[in-house]
Amino acid sequence: MTIPLKALIVEDVASDADLLLRNLKKDGFSVIFRRVETELEMKAALTTEAWDIILSDCSFPAFSGMAGLELVKILNLDIPVIIISGTIGEENAIELMQAGAKDIIYKSKMRRLGQVIERELEDLAVRKKEKIYLNELTKSEDKFRILVETMPAGMWVIDALGKTTFSNHFMAKMLGYSSEQMLGRSFMDFMDEEGRQKAAYYLERRARGIKEQHEFCFISKNGTKIFTNLYTFPQMNVGRNYTGAIAIATDITSQRIKERELHNTLNILKILNENTSLKQIAESIINEIVNMTGVEVQRFLEEMLI
């Protein structure tokens, strides 16, 4: 079975190029080739056709292997370059390898050529697959990033120590910060003492791999309470060790306020229904105001009613 190979041969001696082709045929390659011997010819070949391999002489009057390696780098091409040389010093060989040559084959030892080319073709195929995978992964990550940043809910990611590793724009805005301001901060920085006690309980459950939905109250940058509905998901590594958690948060503050207003209204109506005298109604409303606001105004209002 022959191996198809498209080879660009950089060589000024036609007989040496023929020697290369005979060895490639003997090693089982079916070769389509083009021979060039100047920089302009090589550039034209590289910019108009695709090549599997470049086989280049080390040095000749009009061009050199080092210049060819530089041209491949300038054109940003991933094509293996193998240097074919009659004689070459150790220092020059090191410089060529550092410049990107994949191997150096002596013209007196061409039996290695086929094995080297097969190795480089296999490596090239792996690199192409990796590039395709990385491109697809980048596209997927871009799509995910757009989804996360535009979804109408907050997303908050913490590590095993509770430090913020990511928060989307919606989450940060909900709390009055930017995503950059939240990065690296403990999620417990965004709650009161009561919230920290509850958070410690929930954090212990995340560490045990428990995912759940619950309500939670955060404190925004300006000190207001932000009520949220949280869907929390623990993150575990392959050893089932806890590495952090992801929370999806929806803001239910306005809903909570409406529920509280409704509750207070019902309480007032109940007071009006259960009391007959103005003083009884006033006293009951005073107590309800104290319960609603937590402000110690009862004594002041009682004195106003005497």
ZABA-511899 format. One record per residue: x, y, z of N, C-alpha, C, O in turn. Coordinates in steps of 0.1 Angstrom, whole numbers, plus 5000, padded with zeros to 4 digits. Each point is the difference from the previous one (the first is absolute). Layout:
N
XYZXYZXYZXYZ...
***
This chain:
306
500849885000499250125000500950125000500850025009499050074981500850124999499450115009498850015003502150085002499650125008500050124992501150044995497850035003500050124992500850115007499850025012501050054981500850115006500250114990500449984989499350145016500250124992501250085006499950055011501249944982501350055005500550124993500050004987500450105020500750124994501549985002500449995012500350004977501449975001500850134997499950064990500949985020500850124999501449964997500849975009499650034978501349944996500350064987499250014991502250035007500450064988500649904990500350034989499949845016500649904991499049904997499549935008500150064979498949914996500349865003499149925003502250034995500349865003499849975015499749885003500650215006499849985014498549985003499649935009499650154984498550005002499549864995499249945006501450014983499649874994500449895010499249915002501950115005500449905010499049995011499749895005499850234999499050005011498849934995499449925008500150104980498849944995500149854999499149935003502150024993500249864999499949935013499449905002501250175008499949945014498650015006499649905007499750204989498650015005499149894994499249945006501150044981499249894993500349875006499249915001502150065002500549885006499349985013499849885004500050235004499449995013498549995000499350005010500149994978498649984999499150134998498849995002501850124995499350124998499650034985500849974991498050085007499650044987500150155000499150075006501949994988500350145002499550094988500249984989499250135016499850114991500950115005500050035012500950034980501050095005500150124991499550014989501250095017500550114992501350045006500250015012500750024978501450045005500250154998499650064989500950005021500350155000501450025005500649925007500050194989501450035004500250145004501250045002497850054998500150145005498950035010499049935001501250185006499050045010498750034993498949975005501250104984498750044993499349884995498750005001502049904994499349884995499449925012498949954999501850055012499549935012498750075005499149935004501050204997498950085005498749984991498949985005501450024982498949984990499349865002498849985000502149925002499549865002499249995013499049935001501550135010499349995013498750085001499149965007500850154985498850085000498949964990498950055000501549854991499049964990499549865002499049964994501849965013499749865002500249955014500750075008498649824995500249945014501049894998500049924991500950065020501149904999500049925013499750055011500649824987500149915012501450025007500149995012500950034980501450005005500950094992499750024988501350045018501050084993501349935002500549985011500249984978501349945000501050104994499950034988501050025021500950114996501449975001500549945011500350094979501550005001500450105011499350105002501849885004500550095010500450134995499750115005501149894984500650134995500349984985500649904996499150204996500450014986500050154997499550085007501149964981500350144997498850095001500250115006498649854989498950105000499250005012499150095002501049815007499149995011500649915011501149954998498250035013500549915011498949945008498950055000501449845007499049945008499550095011498850005004502150085002499750095011499050114995499150035006501250024982499150104994498649944997499050065001501049814995498749934997499249995013498850015000501949955011499349995013499450135004498950015006501850104992499650135004498750044992499150065005500949904982498950034991498749935005498950055000501349825003498949925005499450075013498850005002502150055007499650065012499250134997499050035006501550054985499450134996498649984995499150075003500849824989498749974993499049935010498949974997501650005015499249935011499449874995498949975001502049954993499649874995500549885009501150015005498049904996500449885008500349884990499249914998502050104997500449904990501449955005500950085002499349795001501349955004501150034990499849974988501350085017501250024991501149915004500449995012500049934979501249905002501150054991499950024988501350005019501250044993500749884994500349915007500150104981500749904993501450064997500150104993501049845012501350064998501149894997499949895005501150164988501149914997500950005012500349895006500150234999500850015012499550125008499550104994500549895019499550125008500749995014500149895006500450224998500650015013499049995012498850024998501749945013499149985012499450135004498850005003501950114996499550135004498850044991499050055004501349934983498950044990498849915002498950044998501349835005498949915002499150045012498850004999501950055011499350045012499150134997498950015004501750084988499350124997498849974991499050075002501149844989498949964991498949945008498850034998501549885012499049945008499350105009498850005002502050105003499450105008499150094992499150065005501249954982499250094991498749934996499250074994500749805009498749934997500149884991499049944997502250024999500249884991499649885009500449995012498949924982499549885007501149895001500049925009500850084981501149905000501050044990499850084991501449855009501050034990500549864995500349915008499650074979500349884993501350024992500050094991501049835010501250014992499749924987499449895000501150174989499849944987500649864999499649924991501450055017500649875000499349905008500349885000498650175008499349915008498550024998499250035010500349954978498650034996499149905005498750024999501749875006499149895005499150045011498949945002501550175005499150055011498950094995499150025008501050024980499150104995498549965001499250085005500549804990498649965001499449995014498950055002501949905007499549995014499850145006499050025007501950074990499950145005498750074995499350065007500549924980498850064993498749945006499150085003500949794999498849945006499750055014498950035003502249995004499850055014499550145000499150045008501450044983499650144999498650024995499250085004500449834987498650004995499049965011498950065001501549855007499249965011499850115011498950035004502350034999499950125009499250114995499350075007500849964979499250104994498549985001499250095002500549784996498549965000499550025014498950055002501949925008499650025014499850155003499050045006502050054989499950145002498750064994499450095005500349864983498850054993498749965007499150085001500949805005498849965008499950095012498950045004502249985002500050095012499650144997499250065008501249994981499650134995498550014998499450105004500149804989498549994997499350005014499050075001501549845008499349995013500050135008499050045005502250034995500150135007499150104994499450085007500549924979499250104993498549985004499350095003500349784997498649975004499850035015498950055003502149925005499850035014499950155002499250055009501650034984499950155001498750054996499450095006500049854983498750044996499049975010499150085003501049805003499049965011500150095012499050035006502350004998500250095011499450144997499550065009500749984979499550144996498550005001499450095006499949804989498649995001499549995014499050075004501749855004499749995015500150135007499250045008501950034989500350135006498950104997499550085008500149924979498950094996498749975007499250085005500549794996498849955007500050045014499050055006502149935001500150035014499950155003499350045009501350044982500050155002498750064996499750125005499549824988498750064995498849935007498950054998501349845009498849945006499450095011500850075007497949934995499350095010500149945014499050005007502149964997500249945013501550025004500950004991499450005022501350015004500749865001499449905003501950104993500849885001501250035009500850094997499449835013501150025010500849875002499449905003501950114995500949885002501050035011500750104999499449805010500950025011500949875000499749904995501550125011500949885001499849935014499050045007501849874996499849925012500150085013499549975010501250154989500150095012498950105000500050095009499149914981499050105000500350134993499350095001501949914993500450124992499350014987499949894993499850235002499350014988501049994988501050074999498749834992500949994988499350054988500650024990498050005011499350054988498650055005499449945008500250184987498650045001499750074988500750094995498149884999499650074988499550145003499950045011499950044978499650145001498750015008499950095009499249824989498750015007500149985015499450085008501449834996500349975014500650125007499650045011501550014983500750115005499150135001500050075011499249954979499150125000499049995010499650105007499949784996499049975010500450055014499350055008502149934994500550045013500750145000500550045010499450024979500650144999501550014997500650105003500049794992501449994997500249984986499149984992502250025004500449954987500649865002500349965011499749964978500649865002501450015004500449915008500450194988501450015004500150035015500949955007498150134999500150035014499649885009500549995011498849914983499649885008501149894999500149925009500750094980501049894998500949995012500650105004499649785001500949975011499550025014500649975009498250094992499450035013499249885005499449934992500650055021499249895005498550044998499650115002499649784995498650034998499350045013498950065000501849925012499450045013500250155002499450055010501450014981500150155001498750074996499850125003499349814991498850064994498749965008499049994994501249995019498849975009500250055014501250035004497849975004500150045014500349885008500249894995499950135019500449895009499149884999500449895000498350145000499049904999500249924987499949875000500450204989500249934987501249915001500049904994501150155013501249925001499849875007500549894996498750115014499649885007499349904991500349885000498750174993499349924990500949954989500049884996500950214999500949964990501049895004500349914992500150095020500949905005499349865000500649904996498150105007499349885000499849954985500349884997499450214994499849964986501449964994500049914992501150165012501349964994500449865004500649934992499150035021500349875004499249894992500649904997498250144999499249914991500649994986500049894994500550225001500650004987501349915000500249924991500550095020501349925001499749855000500849924997497950045007499649865000499449964987499549894999500550214991499549964987498550024998499549954991499950135018498550015000499750134992500550115002498749874988499550114992498550035004499349915003500350224998498750035004499650144996500850084995497949955008499450134997499550065013499349935008501050194995499650075012500050154998500750054991498750025018500050155000501250045008500349945010500250184987501150065008500050154998499750054990500750015021500150155000501450055000500849975009499650114981501350065000499850155003498950055001502350015002500050145003500750074988501249974997498250134997500650074989501050105004500250025012500550044979501050105003499550115008500750065008498149994989499450115007499349965013499350085006500849794998499549965013498549944999499549965010499950044978498649955000500049854999501049944995497950005009499949855000499549964986499150064994501649845000499649954987499649855002500849925004497950064995499549865001500149924987499650064990500949825011500349924988499449865001499949955011499950004978499649854999501349944994500350034989500349885019501349944995499949854996499349935007501350044982500149864996501549975001500850064992499649865017501549985003500449864996499349905002501950094991500649884995501449985005500950094996499449815012501449985004500949954988499549934991501850105009500949964990501049905007500750045010499549844984500849905006501149964989499750004988501549975016501049954991499849854998499149945005501950004987499849864997500249915013499549895000501150165010500149935013498950035009500049965012498950104983498850045007500350095012499350005010501850084988500350105010499350144996500050034988499550045022499350124997501050114996501050035006498750034982500850114995499350144999500750094996498149915007499250135000498649984996499549885001499850234996498649994997499650104990500650114999498349864994499450104991498650035005499249915003500450214997498650045004499450094989500650094994498249885003499150084991499050075008499249945007500850194992499250085009499050094993500450064990498449945014498950094995499650095011499949965012500050174985499650105009498550005003499250024991500549955022498550005003499750115011499149995007501850114993499850115010498750074998499350025010500350014978498850074998498849925004499050045005501149834992498949905004499950005015498950005006502349995001499950005015499450135005499250005010501150124984499550125005498550014998499250045009500349914980498649994997499349915010498950035005501749854998499449915010500050075013499049985008502050094996500050075013498950115001499350015010500650064979499050114999498649945002499250055007500649844986498749935001499749955014498950025005502149925001499949965013499750115010499149995009501650124989499750125009498650064998499450035010500249974977498750054997498949915007499050055006501249824993499049915006500050025015498949995006502350035000500050025015499350135004499350005010500850114982499350125002498549984999499250055009500449884981498549974998499549925012498950015004501949895000499649925012499950095012499049975008501850124994500050095012498750094999499350015010500450044978498850084999498749925002499050055005501149824992498849925001499849955014498949985005502250015003499949945013499950115011499649965011500750164986499950115011498950104996499750034989499750025022498950094998500350155003499650094993501249935018500350145004501250054992500949924996499250215003501150074993501349975007501149974994498950035020501249975007500549864998501249984999497949925001500449874998500649984986501049934998498350134992500649994986501450065000500949954994499250175012501350075000501149925006501149994995498649965017501049925007500449874992501249975000497849974994500349884992500950034988500949934996498750194998500850044988501550045004500949974993499250095019501350045005500949875002501150004996498349905010500749875002500449944986501149954999498050064991500349954987501150074993500849944994499250195008501150094994501449965006501049984993498950005020501349955007500449874995501249984997497949935001500349864994500550014986501049934996498550164996500450024986501350064998500849964992499550145017501250084997501149975010501250024996498549925015501049975010500550135007501049995007498450124991500450135006499350025013498849975000501850085010499450025013499350135000500550105005498349904990499250134999498749995009499250095000500749805006498749975007499750115011498950055001502149985007499850095012499750144994499150075006501549974984499850134994498550024995499450105002500249794991498650014994499049995011498950064999501449865012499049995011499850135007498950045003502350034998499950145007499250094991499350095006500749904981499350094991498549975001499250094997500449795007498649965000499350035014498850005001502050035009499550035013499350145000499450045011
***
